Amino acid sequence: MQIVIIAGGMGTRLRSAVDGLPKSLAPINGKPFVEYQINLVRKAGISDIVLCVGYGADQIMSYLGTGHDLGVNIKYSVEDTPLGTAGALENANTLLGKEFFVTYGDSYLVLDYSDIAKRFVESETLGLMVVHRNEDKYDRSNVVVHGGKVVFYSKTERRPDMVFLDHGLTMLSKEAINLISDDRPCDLSQLFGRLIQNKQLAAYETQHRPYEIGSPKSLEEFREFIEQKEDL
């Protein structure tokens, strides 16, 4: 299994808490966040990692190298100007396999990755989004699911049946890259919209809550979470 980690953002909300470091290198109990993230997916059986980097790229690449010391193989896709999350994915096109996971450089997602991959194949769709029945608990819900598929997704619009949250992990077929527009920057929400329009975005519901470090508050929540774990 292959995973793409999109980690090229400026991380402006977190800047004051990490002394200007890229979010991936945010120090947590003596290790940068990205190391926890890589250890998590490696234990799930994923060793092929594509890291999309921009801000702080040299620092991230210098720390991780090829990933050999962490038991994985890392390839880098570097953006010189902000491309957006979908633009970063398209920029990494030549490094992508036939199917791959996509997540963000500030997300820590405890999931059954093998089962998600199995369900993706069974769905016969171009994409599968992991969702959590959130009802605005951890963040504002942004997904409507019906009949096992995502039928509506928006970061701004609200609907009464919008009770699910985009968990932060999607699985895509490489064919889905063709649906990314030429606009730059281009967000993954645009790609999700096109997949939904074509009825090509399946949903996978998880009961696990998502963790992320996009803000000082969520960074502290993650720090508290890992302090309860001995093997991270």
C-alpha positions as CSV (number, residue, x, y, z in Angstrom):
1,M,0.0,0.0,0.0
2,Q,1.1,3.5,-0.8
3,I,0.2,6.7,1.0
4,V,0.6,10.4,-0.1
5,I,1.1,12.8,2.8
6,I,0.4,16.4,1.7
7,A,2.7,18.5,3.9
8,G,3.4,21.7,1.9
9,G,1.3,24.2,3.8
10,M,2.6,27.2,5.7
11,G,1.0,26.2,9.0
12,T,0.2,29.8,10.0
13,R,-2.2,28.9,12.8
14,L,0.5,26.8,14.5
15,R,3.5,29.1,13.7
16,S,3.7,30.6,17.2
17,A,3.7,27.2,18.9
18,V,6.5,25.6,16.8
19,D,8.9,28.5,16.4
20,G,8.4,28.7,12.6
21,L,9.0,25.1,11.9
22,P,6.9,23.3,9.3
23,K,4.0,21.5,11.0
24,S,5.5,18.1,10.1
25,L,8.4,18.9,12.4
26,A,6.4,20.2,15.3
27,P,8.3,18.7,18.4
28,I,6.1,16.5,20.6
29,N,7.8,14.8,23.5
30,G,11.2,14.7,21.9
31,K,10.1,13.6,18.4
32,P,8.7,15.6,15.4
33,F,5.1,14.9,14.5
34,V,5.9,13.3,11.2
35,E,7.8,10.5,12.9
36,Y,4.6,9.6,14.9
37,Q,2.7,9.7,11.6
38,I,5.1,7.5,9.7
39,N,5.4,5.0,12.6
40,L,1.6,4.7,12.6
41,V,1.2,3.9,8.9
42,R,4.2,1.6,8.9
43,K,2.6,-0.5,11.6
44,A,-0.5,-0.6,9.4
45,G,1.6,-2.2,6.7
46,I,2.3,0.9,4.6
47,S,6.0,1.4,3.7
48,D,5.7,3.3,0.4
49,I,5.3,7.0,1.2
50,V,5.2,10.0,-1.1
51,L,5.7,13.2,0.8
52,C,4.4,16.4,-0.9
53,V,6.5,19.3,0.6
54,G,6.7,23.0,0.1
55,Y,7.3,25.3,3.1
56,G,10.2,24.0,5.1
57,A,10.9,21.3,2.5
58,D,14.7,21.2,3.1
59,Q,14.2,20.8,6.8
60,I,11.8,17.9,6.4
61,M,13.9,16.1,3.7
62,S,17.1,16.6,5.8
63,Y,15.4,15.0,8.8
64,L,13.7,12.1,7.1
65,G,16.0,11.3,4.2
66,T,15.0,8.2,2.4
67,G,13.0,6.9,5.4
68,H,15.3,3.9,5.8
69,D,15.9,4.6,9.5
70,L,12.1,4.5,10.1
71,G,11.6,1.3,8.0
72,V,9.9,3.0,5.1
73,N,10.7,4.3,1.6
74,I,10.1,8.0,1.1
75,K,9.9,9.8,-2.2
76,Y,9.5,13.6,-2.3
77,S,7.4,15.9,-4.5
78,V,8.5,19.5,-4.0
79,E,6.4,22.5,-4.9
80,D,8.2,25.8,-5.4
81,T,5.0,27.8,-5.2
82,P,1.7,27.0,-3.4
83,L,-0.3,24.5,-5.5
84,G,-3.1,23.7,-3.1
85,T,-3.8,20.2,-1.8
86,A,-5.1,18.9,-5.1
87,G,-2.4,20.7,-7.1
88,A,0.2,19.1,-4.8
89,L,-1.3,15.7,-5.6
90,E,-1.2,16.2,-9.3
91,N,2.4,17.5,-9.0
92,A,3.3,14.1,-7.5
93,N,1.6,12.2,-10.4
94,T,4.7,10.4,-11.7
95,L,5.4,8.9,-8.2
96,L,1.9,7.5,-7.7
97,G,0.9,3.9,-7.9
98,K,-2.4,2.6,-9.4
99,E,-4.1,3.1,-6.0
100,F,-3.0,5.1,-3.0
101,F,-4.1,6.7,0.3
102,V,-4.1,10.5,0.7
103,T,-3.8,12.3,4.0
104,Y,-2.5,15.5,5.4
105,G,0.8,16.4,7.1
106,D,-1.0,17.4,10.3
107,S,-3.3,14.3,10.6
108,Y,-2.9,11.3,12.9
109,L,-5.5,8.7,12.0
110,V,-5.9,5.5,13.9
111,L,-7.6,3.3,11.3
112,D,-7.7,-0.2,9.8
113,Y,-5.9,0.8,6.6
114,S,-6.1,-2.8,5.1
115,D,-9.8,-2.9,5.5
116,I,-10.2,0.5,3.9
117,A,-8.2,-0.7,0.9
118,K,-10.3,-3.8,0.7
119,R,-13.5,-1.7,0.8
120,F,-12.2,0.7,-1.8
121,V,-11.6,-2.2,-4.3
122,E,-15.0,-3.6,-3.6
123,S,-16.6,-0.1,-4.2
124,E,-15.4,0.0,-7.8
125,T,-15.2,3.8,-7.5
126,L,-12.4,6.2,-8.2
127,G,-12.3,7.4,-4.6
128,L,-13.3,6.5,-1.1
129,M,-13.5,9.0,1.8
130,V,-13.2,7.9,5.4
131,V,-15.9,9.7,7.4
132,H,-16.7,10.0,11.1
133,R,-20.2,10.6,12.5
134,N,-19.2,13.9,14.1
135,E,-22.3,16.0,14.4
136,D,-20.1,19.1,14.9
137,K,-18.3,17.6,17.9
138,Y,-14.6,17.7,16.9
139,D,-15.0,20.1,14.0
140,R,-17.8,21.4,11.9
141,S,-19.4,18.5,10.0
142,N,-18.9,18.8,6.2
143,V,-20.1,15.6,4.6
144,V,-23.5,14.0,3.6
145,V,-23.5,10.3,3.1
146,H,-26.3,8.3,1.5
147,G,-26.3,4.7,0.3
148,G,-22.7,4.2,1.0
149,K,-21.5,7.2,-1.0
150,V,-20.6,10.7,-0.3
151,V,-23.3,12.8,-1.9
152,F,-22.4,16.3,-0.7
153,Y,-19.2,17.9,0.6
154,S,-18.6,21.5,1.6
155,K,-16.4,23.4,3.9
156,T,-18.8,26.4,3.9
157,E,-22.3,25.3,3.1
158,R,-24.6,23.8,5.7
159,R,-27.3,21.2,5.4
160,P,-29.5,19.5,8.1
161,D,-28.3,16.1,7.0
162,M,-24.6,17.1,7.2
163,V,-23.6,15.0,10.2
164,F,-20.4,13.4,9.0
165,L,-16.8,14.8,9.1
166,D,-14.2,14.2,6.5
167,H,-11.8,12.2,8.6
168,G,-8.7,13.2,6.7
169,L,-8.0,10.0,4.8
170,T,-9.1,9.3,1.2
171,M,-8.2,6.4,-1.1
172,L,-7.9,7.2,-4.8
173,S,-7.4,5.5,-8.1
174,K,-4.7,7.2,-10.2
175,E,-7.4,7.8,-12.7
176,A,-9.0,10.3,-10.4
177,I,-6.0,12.6,-10.9
178,N,-7.4,13.4,-14.4
179,L,-10.3,15.2,-12.7
180,I,-8.1,17.8,-11.0
181,S,-8.5,21.2,-12.8
182,D,-5.6,23.2,-14.1
183,D,-6.3,26.0,-11.7
184,R,-3.6,26.7,-9.1
185,P,-3.8,26.7,-6.3
186,C,-6.4,23.9,-6.4
187,D,-8.0,22.3,-3.3
188,L,-8.9,18.6,-2.8
189,S,-12.5,19.8,-2.2
190,Q,-12.7,20.6,-5.9
191,L,-11.6,17.0,-6.7
192,F,-14.1,15.6,-4.2
193,G,-16.8,17.7,-5.8
194,R,-16.1,16.2,-9.2
195,L,-16.0,12.7,-7.9
196,I,-19.4,13.2,-6.1
197,Q,-20.9,14.7,-9.3
198,N,-19.8,11.5,-11.1
199,K,-21.0,9.3,-8.2
200,Q,-17.5,8.0,-7.8
201,L,-16.8,8.8,-4.1
202,A,-17.6,6.0,-1.7
203,A,-17.8,6.4,2.1
204,Y,-16.1,4.4,4.8
205,E,-17.4,5.1,8.3
206,T,-15.1,4.9,11.3
207,Q,-15.9,5.1,15.0
208,H,-12.4,6.4,15.8
209,R,-12.0,10.1,16.4
210,P,-9.4,12.0,14.3
211,Y,-6.4,13.7,15.8
212,E,-4.6,16.6,14.1
213,I,-2.2,19.4,15.0
214,G,-3.5,22.2,12.9
215,S,-3.9,24.6,15.8
216,P,-2.2,25.0,19.2
217,K,-5.3,23.5,20.9
218,S,-5.3,20.4,18.7
219,L,-1.6,20.1,19.1
220,E,-2.0,19.9,22.9
221,E,-4.8,17.3,22.5
222,F,-2.5,15.1,20.4
223,R,0.3,15.5,23.0
224,E,-2.1,14.4,25.7
225,F,-3.2,11.5,23.6
226,I,0.3,10.1,22.9
227,E,1.4,10.6,26.5
228,Q,-1.2,7.8,27.3
229,K,0.5,5.5,24.8
230,E,3.7,3.7,25.5
231,D,4.6,2.4,22.0
232,L,4.4,5.5,19.9
